[in-house]
Amino acid sequence: MSDLRRLAVLGSPISHSKSPALHRAAYDLLGLSWQYSAVEIDGDRLGEFIGSLDASWRGLSLTMPLKQDVLPLLDSIDEVAAITGAANTVLFDAGSRRGFNTDVGGIVRTLREAGVHEVSRGVLLGGGATAASALVAMSELGSREVRVLVRRPGAAVALIELGSRLGVRVDEGRMEELDTIGRAELVVSTVPGGTDLGVAASAGLIASATLLDVAYDPWPTPLAAGWIAGGGTVVHGLGMLLHQALLQVRIFVNGDPNEPLVDEDAVLGVMRAAIS
C-alpha cells in the first residue's frame, strides 16, 4: 500500500460533518499521510461516484440515506450490516468493495463508557435505519424487551421483524406515550436533531433511564434538555459519533473493526479532543 491514501465522508448535506476532524486527528497521530475529505453527494449519484474512484482510495464513510443506497454496490458486507440493512463504511480492499456497520459498535461503546453495561428493558424513539442499529445495540447489552415509539402507525414493522430475529420482543407505540412510560433502563432517541417531539418524558422514566440521544447538532436537543432539567442522565450523541469513527479507523488501517489500533487509547484521545 502506498503512503498516500484517500478517504471521504459522503452525504447531503455534509458541510457540517465532524468526520473529517475525527479521522484526520487519528491518521496524523498514526503517522499516516492520508487525505480525508467531505463530499456532497446523494443516492442518485452514488454509484457513478464510487465507480469513478481510482486505486488511491482506501474507503468511505456514509451518512443516511446512503447507508442503504450503497448496499447493492458492494461485493460483501459484514454481519452487522446484513442484520441492520445498512452499511456506514466501505473499504476498498484488493479490488473488492467491503461494507461494514460501525454504528452498532459505536452505540454499545459509548453506553459502556457512560456506565451502561446491561439493559433489560429499553425504549427506542424513531423507526429508521439508525433505530435498527440502536435495537441491535440494545440486544447486545442484554435487552429482551423494547418499546418503539413512532409518529406514524406501522413505522416500526421492520424493527418488530428485526427484534424477532434477535430474540427481542419489540412493541410499537405512539410518541405521545413518552409521558406515561414509568420505568426503563435505557432510552435511545434516533429522531433528527432539533425535533420537538411535542411531549415530555415522564418523571419516572427520567429518573430510571439513561438517555442516549444520537443527535448532536444542535445540542442539547429538546428531549435532552428536558432530561437534564429533570435531573436525569444523558449521554451526548457525539459519543456514538466518536466511537463509530474509531471503529472505522480500525477498518481503514487494519481491515478489521475488531482489531485494535496501535496505541489506540492515544488515538481515541486525539479524536475526542478534535470534536470537544
Buried (B, 14 or more C-beta within 10 A) or exposed (E): EEEEBBBBBBBBEBEEBBBBBBBBBBBBBBEBEBBBBBBEBBBEBBEEBBEEBEEEBBBBBBBBBBBBBBBEBBEEBBEBBBBBBBBBBBBBBEEEBBBBBBBBBBBBBBBBEBEBEEBEBBBBBBBBBBBBBBBBBBBBBEBBBBBBBBBEEEBBBBBBEBBEEBEBBBEBBEBEEBBEBEEBBBBBBBBBBEBEBEBBBBEBBBBBBBBBBBBBBEBBBBBBEBBBEBEBBBBBBBBBBBBBBBBBBBBBBEBEBEEEBEEBEEBBEBBBEBBE
